[in-house]
């Protein structure tokens, strides 16, 4: 198992962590077996949250007698200081510990929420006090998609770690822009949803057999993420010992992944992508670039996904991104070079025309 420094916390964490979000789906015995097997395999970072059902209680039972071998991270979705203190006290009780290694503000994913938790009487206030008392050793934040708010959190230097959604299937601007920024500020970078909510586990390959055989989709997807040396750890959700074994294998995988290996992975995902709700859409791998006209093809498709796939209150982000593009799809000269390079074989020229019409229609509203 490889270990990396978790940013300014100076903690040494396994590159593969134990994501505990799915533990409520299994019985206590299965959960305990999964966690202990993971620890035996060198996985020392366990991430949960107050909102993950009975996950904390199961972890507390599993790590009894192993506390010094693991780094425990949990989260509060509370927005006020009082609410965060109640959550912290309950987490300490359920986990059976007198301190939490990393305590995170959970899903601070819009400007209004960020301002609420950071203001006087907000949840961040409790985290600072808890750290002073030794109840919390380090402070982090988890965020989704709201890029400007994410940048604000990073540059505030108030947090030691940040958790971001990132996978071969959903790279968005995180890999290109946000991860380097967080790394520059010496934040520990924790990656959630590395298998896109399990889609890469169950749809690119059948479930692995017992005894475990390597699921290439899982293996290569996780390897893709940890090939980025700025990433501290990735936390695939686990429910059983078999998955712990399967994920731990990646901790010894050869790195970095070569460009040819990345391309093969994208080709496999591209075949899957055609069955998605929004049809043949971009992987945002960037292999189509550079465009002779300077069109940022992946960002055009990202704008569409944001505009038509995000919740109503966030769809403006897609329009904002599209409006910010210096070169619009209308400048396409139909040369077709992008399609020759696309590992998913997408009809990019046709899709650009269709997406442009949809986005222009959204702007007109």
Secondary structure, 3 states (H helix, E strand, C coil): CCEEECECCCCEEECECEECCCHHHCCHHHHHHHHHHHHHCCCCEEECCCCCCCHHHHHHHHCCCCHHHCEEEEEECCCEHHHHHHHHHHHHHHHCCCCEEEEEECCCCCHHHHHHHHCCCEHHHHHHHHHHCCCEEEEEEECCCCHHHHHHHHHCCCCCEEEEECECCECCCHHHHHHHHHHHCCEEEEEECCCCCCHHHHCCCCCCCCCCCCCHHHHHHHHHHHCCCCCCEECCECCCHHHHHHHHHHHHCCCCCCHHHHHHHHHHHHHHHCCCCCCCCCCCCCCCCCCCCCCCHHHHHHHHHHHHHCCHHHCHHHHHHHHHCCCCHHHCCCCCHHHHHCCCCCCHHHHHHHHHHHHHHHHHC
